[in-house]
């Protein structure tokens, strides 16, 4: 048993990188079985230990008994011991905190100071796996989230817990093997505190009624701890792979996303608030460039290096009927219209992209509209023989899926006349000797 206990604790210390050999370890030593076992096992493993004992003077002669026991133990083991006396009632009155919180704040504030003063690398405390189960239940009863249900960490700042891998029974058995005595806090048997009621009444009843419950609870705590670690990692990762925009859009870096084993779940966690389900997210990772996905509130476009996520536009498929007799069009895109009469047209007046010209015959069309591109749209570009798919023009321009969806088209009686801002069509072209035409500027 002796070798097994020491080996188990040593493996836990190494797997969690709790210590190094460069500096001493400060051991919080109350004199109870747990802290005595912690000191003895660290000495057994060859660590350079210092001990710290708090005397809160809350249990009369018992408090002084504990201090004397700790002093004698450290003397026998050749360990440097620091002792501090506290006025707990005065601290409670001054700060308005409970007895438990007062002792905790006083204890750890002093431990931090002593750790620096003695040049110790960390503070080792004697919480074991039964303490972890109690903490799990207390946090669950408080309505804790995933972090609280993860139990105590092997390391929390400069506080380390080397005994989280062993139970109270294992500790007592090992101390018995060593013939090492310890002191007992009589208040541990009083059931006025929630933790004591859990320890003395509730958990023993659970263990009696449900065989193997302790191991199952420890497995649950470990699983929750790993889930919380993944969650925290995912949050950090999202800062690296996601660029948030003010308009509730996201740009997700595909290369970085693909470097993670749980990339589908990670993508789902990113996109879940925007209405996408897990199956959609998994499908996105295997989709060809150009495909897009829709949720109730957003579109996701698959590009070569990114997944671009944008809110759905209101009236996305709406067709806007416009009147070219006017001098301006304000919706859905701002256009300025000049009606030229008796003015010779010069090709230099337009560039075919954001400034185009149409002869006045366009005004005879029964319906002129502005709308978004649709799959299969085709037009006859100016200066080109034959027709061309709008989608092929987008490919030539290397547009992303998001950019394609934002393009506006000017259409008259079913003919596309202008990919607004990019390319004009042949229809209603203005000849060099024309004197009656329209110039439209985006």
KEPADREN-328202 format. One line per 8 residues: number of its first residue (from 1); their letters; for each residue z, x, y of C-alpha. Coordinates in nm, 3 decimals. Each point is the difference from the previous one (the first is absolute). Layout:
! residues N
NUM) A) Z/X/Y  ...
! end
This chain:
! residues 442
1) XXXXXXXX) 0.000/0.000/0.000  0.094/0.279/0.242  -0.338/0.171/-0.017  -0.191/-0.329/0.007  0.175/-0.116/0.318  -0.058/0.328/0.183  -0.364/0.017/-0.111  -0.062/-0.359/0.109
9) XXXXXXXX) 0.142/0.060/0.349  -0.188/0.329/0.031  -0.329/-0.165/-0.090  0.063/-0.270/0.259  0.079/0.258/0.268  -0.316/0.195/-0.075  -0.231/-0.302/-0.026  0.116/-0.122/0.341
17) XXXXXXXX) 0.021/0.349/0.160  0.353/-0.067/0.121  0.116/0.360/0.043  -0.118/0.353/0.049  0.186/0.326/-0.049  0.000/0.110/0.362  0.312/-0.174/0.137  0.327/-0.152/-0.124
25) XXXXXXXX) 0.037/-0.367/-0.092  0.269/-0.210/0.168  0.160/-0.230/-0.261  0.178/-0.317/0.119  0.315/0.014/-0.215  0.235/-0.299/-0.010  0.179/0.103/-0.320  -0.132/-0.298/-0.197
33) XXXXXXXX) -0.184/0.042/-0.330  -0.348/-0.015/0.155  0.049/0.264/0.270  0.195/0.228/-0.235  -0.284/-0.020/-0.253  -0.250/0.076/0.278  0.187/0.313/0.106  0.048/0.122/-0.357
41) XXXXXXXX) -0.364/-0.051/-0.104  -0.135/0.175/0.311  0.233/0.293/-0.068  -0.120/-0.003/-0.362  -0.361/0.016/0.122  0.079/0.302/0.216  -0.022/-0.155/0.347  0.202/0.150/0.284
49) XXXXXXXX) 0.228/-0.290/0.092  0.230/-0.089/0.288  0.221/-0.310/-0.016  0.101/-0.253/0.267  0.281/-0.254/-0.034  0.079/-0.291/0.234  0.356/-0.130/0.026  -0.016/-0.345/0.161
57) XXXXXXXX) 0.372/-0.068/-0.053  -0.071/-0.355/-0.116  0.186/0.004/-0.332  0.331/0.162/0.089  0.120/0.251/-0.260  -0.327/-0.039/-0.195  -0.198/0.151/0.289  0.225/0.307/0.008
65) XXXXXXXX) -0.011/0.020/-0.382  -0.379/0.012/0.013  0.003/0.278/0.260  0.242/0.209/-0.205  -0.206/-0.051/-0.316  -0.322/0.105/0.172  0.167/0.308/0.148  0.130/0.110/-0.342
73) XXXXXXXX) -0.337/-0.066/-0.169  -0.190/0.208/0.256  0.255/0.278/-0.028  -0.046/0.014/-0.379  -0.382/-0.005/0.033  -0.008/0.252/0.284  -0.168/-0.245/0.240  0.044/0.004/0.378
81) XXXXXXXX) 0.150/-0.336/0.105  0.000/-0.171/0.341  0.234/-0.295/0.063  0.000/-0.241/0.293  0.249/-0.275/0.090  -0.123/-0.320/0.167  0.157/-0.283/0.200  -0.212/-0.282/-0.138
89) XXXXXXXX) 0.175/-0.296/0.171  -0.050/0.164/0.342  -0.371/0.053/-0.072  -0.039/-0.363/-0.113  0.164/-0.127/0.317  -0.203/0.227/0.226  -0.339/-0.074/-0.159  0.053/-0.354/-0.130
97) XXXXXXXX) -0.114/0.079/-0.356  0.129/-0.091/-0.345  0.226/0.222/-0.207  -0.284/0.095/-0.234  -0.237/0.081/0.288  0.266/0.199/0.186  0.068/0.220/-0.303  -0.372/0.050/-0.058
105) XXXXXXXX) -0.075/0.099/0.360  0.299/0.233/0.025  -0.077/0.161/-0.336  -0.369/0.071/0.054  0.039/0.110/0.361  0.248/0.263/-0.113  -0.211/0.098/-0.300  -0.297/0.063/0.231
113) XXXXXXXX) 0.208/0.217/0.231  0.153/0.193/-0.291  -0.338/0.048/-0.165  -0.131/0.177/0.310  0.322/0.194/0.056  0.004/0.137/-0.357  -0.377/0.054/-0.019  -0.041/-0.241/-0.293
121) XXXXXXXX) -0.343/-0.127/-0.099  0.112/-0.358/-0.072  0.286/-0.236/-0.074  0.034/-0.094/-0.368  0.162/-0.338/-0.073  0.097/-0.141/-0.339  -0.181/-0.335/-0.020  -0.112/-0.073/-0.356
129) XXXXXXXX) -0.231/-0.257/-0.158  0.270/-0.270/-0.023  0.050/0.033/0.376  -0.375/-0.043/0.036  0.005/-0.327/-0.193  0.284/-0.127/0.219  -0.198/0.095/0.311  -0.305/-0.181/-0.136
137) XXXXXXXX) 0.196/-0.322/-0.044  0.176/0.025/0.336  -0.330/0.051/0.178  -0.165/-0.282/-0.197  0.283/-0.235/0.103  -0.053/0.101/0.362  -0.367/-0.097/-0.022  -0.125/0.357/0.010
145) XXXXXXXX) -0.365/0.099/-0.015  -0.167/0.246/-0.235  0.173/0.303/0.157  0.349/-0.140/-0.063  -0.088/-0.101/-0.356  -0.110/0.357/-0.068  0.365/0.102/-0.020  0.131/0.334/0.119
153) XXXXXXXX) -0.236/0.293/0.039  0.061/0.334/-0.172  -0.034/0.148/0.351  0.058/-0.174/0.331  -0.026/0.249/0.282  0.254/0.272/-0.071  0.194/-0.213/-0.251  -0.086/0.053/-0.368
161) XXXXXXXX) 0.115/-0.192/-0.310  -0.030/0.220/-0.312  0.182/-0.249/-0.229  -0.230/-0.301/0.043  -0.139/0.078/-0.344  0.334/-0.047/-0.183  0.240/-0.290/-0.050  0.370/-0.031/0.063
169) XXXXXXXX) 0.062/0.006/-0.377  -0.195/0.326/-0.033  0.203/0.151/0.281  0.332/-0.097/-0.159  -0.113/0.125/-0.340  -0.105/0.337/0.144  0.328/0.043/0.188  0.187/-0.082/-0.320
177) XXXXXXXX) -0.199/0.270/-0.180  0.099/0.249/0.271  0.361/-0.123/-0.011  -0.036/-0.038/0.376  0.240/-0.241/0.168  -0.064/-0.203/0.316  0.176/-0.254/0.222  -0.057/-0.375/0.006
185) XXXXXXXX) -0.019/-0.212/0.314  0.214/-0.308/-0.070  -0.201/-0.209/0.251  -0.299/0.021/-0.237  0.172/-0.263/-0.216  0.051/-0.245/0.287  -0.268/-0.267/0.020  0.016/-0.078/0.371
193) XXXXXXXX) -0.314/0.207/0.075  -0.347/-0.119/-0.106  -0.086/0.327/-0.174  0.321/-0.014/-0.202  -0.070/-0.358/-0.110  -0.344/0.107/-0.111  0.139/0.302/-0.183  0.301/-0.164/-0.162
201) XXXXXXXX) -0.112/-0.359/-0.063  -0.369/-0.081/0.040  -0.177/0.301/-0.150  0.224/0.019/-0.310  -0.079/-0.368/-0.062  -0.375/0.064/0.037  0.015/0.297/-0.237  0.191/-0.209/-0.253
209) XXXXXXXX) -0.246/-0.290/0.009  -0.323/0.198/0.022  -0.041/0.288/-0.241  -0.159/0.306/0.157  0.037/-0.145/0.352  0.116/0.326/0.155  -0.306/0.195/-0.114  -0.226/-0.286/0.103
217) XXXXXXXX) 0.154/-0.010/0.347  -0.039/0.375/0.038  -0.366/-0.035/-0.102  -0.044/-0.274/0.260  0.157/0.218/0.269  -0.227/0.292/-0.090  -0.310/-0.221/-0.005  0.095/-0.144/0.338
225) XXXXXXXX) 0.063/0.349/0.135  -0.348/0.107/-0.109  -0.153/-0.314/0.150  0.178/0.070/0.326  -0.118/0.361/-0.007  -0.358/-0.119/-0.055  0.037/-0.251/0.279  0.130/0.261/0.242
233) XXXXXXXX) -0.275/0.239/-0.107  -0.256/-0.272/0.052  0.128/-0.069/0.349  -0.033/0.368/0.084  -0.344/0.015/-0.161  -0.119/-0.299/0.200  0.063/0.198/0.316  -0.248/0.259/-0.126
241) XXXXXXXX) -0.275/-0.216/-0.147  0.006/-0.298/0.236  -0.098/-0.008/0.364  0.141/-0.310/0.167  -0.193/-0.153/0.287  0.123/-0.225/0.279  -0.218/-0.289/-0.120  0.181/-0.018/-0.338
249) XXXXXXXX) -0.274/0.201/-0.170  0.045/0.289/-0.244  -0.210/0.299/-0.095  0.100/0.127/-0.347  -0.099/0.350/-0.114  -0.149/-0.039/-0.350  0.026/0.368/-0.096  0.374/0.014/0.066
257) XXXXXXXX) 0.052/-0.338/-0.167  -0.178/0.121/-0.315  0.238/0.296/-0.029  0.284/-0.231/-0.111  0.054/-0.119/-0.356  0.113/-0.346/0.112  -0.277/-0.039/0.254  -0.077/-0.364/-0.081
265) XXXXXXXX) 0.363/-0.101/0.047  0.024/0.213/0.313  -0.311/-0.164/0.146  0.143/-0.340/-0.090  0.325/0.079/0.182  -0.205/0.101/0.306  -0.225/-0.306/-0.005  0.239/-0.267/-0.133
273) XXXXXXXX) 0.121/-0.093/0.352  -0.365/-0.066/0.088  -0.053/-0.250/-0.279  -0.171/0.208/-0.272  0.114/-0.032/-0.362  0.045/0.277/-0.256  -0.324/-0.073/-0.187  -0.201/0.028/0.322
281) XXXXXXXX) 0.166/0.333/0.082  -0.067/0.137/-0.348  -0.364/-0.114/0.031  -0.037/0.169/0.339  0.070/0.338/-0.159  -0.296/-0.043/-0.236  -0.244/-0.164/0.240  -0.326/0.139/0.133
289) XXXXXXXX) -0.045/0.088/0.363  -0.102/-0.305/0.197  0.207/-0.258/-0.184  0.257/-0.202/0.191  0.300/-0.214/-0.095  0.154/-0.292/0.183  0.356/-0.133/0.015  0.124/-0.300/0.192
297) XXXXXXXX) 0.041/0.214/0.310  -0.198/0.325/-0.037  -0.320/0.165/-0.119  0.005/0.334/-0.185  -0.319/0.209/0.008  -0.067/0.281/-0.248  -0.156/0.302/0.172  -0.072/0.351/-0.125
305) XXXXXXXX) 0.333/0.152/0.099  0.211/-0.292/0.120  0.099/-0.357/-0.066  -0.017/-0.178/0.335  0.215/-0.310/0.034  -0.048/-0.238/0.293  0.128/-0.343/0.093  -0.240/-0.286/-0.060
313) XXXXXXXX) -0.177/-0.095/0.318  0.042/-0.355/0.113  -0.324/-0.192/-0.046  -0.148/0.299/-0.181  -0.311/-0.191/-0.113  -0.035/-0.203/0.317  -0.344/-0.018/0.164  0.000/0.006/0.381
321) XXXXXXXX) -0.281/-0.192/0.169  -0.095/0.175/0.324  -0.215/-0.086/0.301  -0.225/0.284/0.115  -0.067/-0.185/0.326  0.340/0.121/0.115  0.065/0.339/0.157  0.289/0.087/-0.232
329) XXXXXXXX) 0.126/-0.081/-0.346  0.372/0.052/-0.046  0.063/-0.112/-0.357  0.004/0.136/-0.265  -0.130/0.317/0.167  -0.058/0.079/0.368  -0.371/0.011/0.093  -0.162/0.027/0.344
337) XXXXXXXX) -0.342/-0.166/0.044  -0.256/0.080/0.271  -0.289/-0.243/0.046  -0.292/0.196/0.139  -0.303/-0.170/0.159  -0.292/0.168/0.169  0.151/0.341/-0.080  -0.203/0.243/-0.204
345) XXXXXXXX) 0.182/0.095/-0.320  0.064/0.371/-0.054  0.102/0.124/-0.346  0.262/0.224/0.163  0.192/-0.314/0.098  0.126/-0.045/-0.358  0.105/0.224/-0.288  -0.023/-0.247/-0.289
353) XXXXXXXX) 0.368/0.041/-0.084  0.242/-0.131/0.257  -0.276/-0.107/0.239  -0.294/-0.204/-0.128  -0.285/-0.208/0.146  -0.157/-0.324/-0.123  -0.292/-0.190/0.146  0.075/-0.337/0.150
361) XXXXXXXX) -0.136/-0.185/-0.302  0.347/0.043/-0.149  0.121/-0.265/0.240  -0.215/-0.258/-0.179  0.193/0.044/-0.327  0.194/-0.309/-0.103  0.314/0.194/-0.105  0.121/0.347/0.088
369) XXXXXXXX) 0.322/0.114/-0.168  0.225/0.302/-0.039  0.158/0.049/-0.342  0.126/0.261/-0.244  -0.215/0.166/-0.262  -0.040/-0.173/-0.336  -0.105/0.147/-0.333  -0.381/-0.010/-0.027
377) XXXXXXXX) -0.069/-0.007/0.376  -0.337/0.157/0.081  -0.186/0.077/0.324  -0.312/0.179/0.130  0.121/0.300/0.201  -0.189/0.093/0.316  -0.244/0.285/-0.062  -0.002/-0.045/-0.377
385) XXXXXXXX) -0.251/-0.159/-0.233  0.145/-0.263/-0.228  0.353/-0.133/-0.030  0.332/0.163/-0.080  0.326/-0.123/-0.143  0.281/0.010/0.253  0.215/0.152/-0.275  -0.249/0.291/-0.028
393) XXXXXXXX) 0.028/0.057/0.375  0.378/0.011/-0.042  -0.041/0.257/-0.276  -0.223/0.214/0.224  0.265/-0.019/0.272  0.274/0.088/-0.254  0.207/-0.304/0.096  0.327/-0.068/-0.175
401) XXXXXXXX) 0.056/-0.343/-0.152  0.224/-0.087/0.290  -0.266/0.101/0.254  -0.261/-0.212/-0.179  0.220/-0.305/0.027  0.045/0.050/0.375  -0.370/0.020/0.091  -0.152/-0.292/0.192
409) XXXXXXXX) -0.358/-0.120/-0.035  -0.213/-0.188/0.254  -0.213/-0.260/-0.180  -0.260/-0.245/0.133  -0.128/-0.286/-0.216  0.096/0.191/-0.315  -0.153/0.337/0.101  0.235/0.294/0.057
417) XXXXXXXX) -0.099/0.153/0.336  0.268/0.257/0.058  0.271/0.182/-0.192  0.207/0.004/0.316  0.066/0.350/0.122  -0.219/0.168/-0.262  -0.357/-0.122/-0.063  -0.246/-0.254/0.145
425) XXXXXXXX) -0.261/-0.192/-0.198  -0.377/-0.036/0.052  0.001/-0.367/0.087  -0.030/-0.094/0.368  -0.083/0.359/0.093  -0.091/0.069/0.361  -0.336/0.162/0.072  -0.035/0.273/0.261
433) XXXXXXXX) -0.189/-0.234/0.234  0.246/-0.288/-0.029  0.161/-0.134/0.318  0.203/-0.288/-0.144  0.278/0.105/-0.243  0.374/0.025/-0.065  0.211/0.317/-0.018  0.323/-0.039/-0.196
441) XX) 0.271/0.262/0.021  0.297/0.033/-0.232
! end
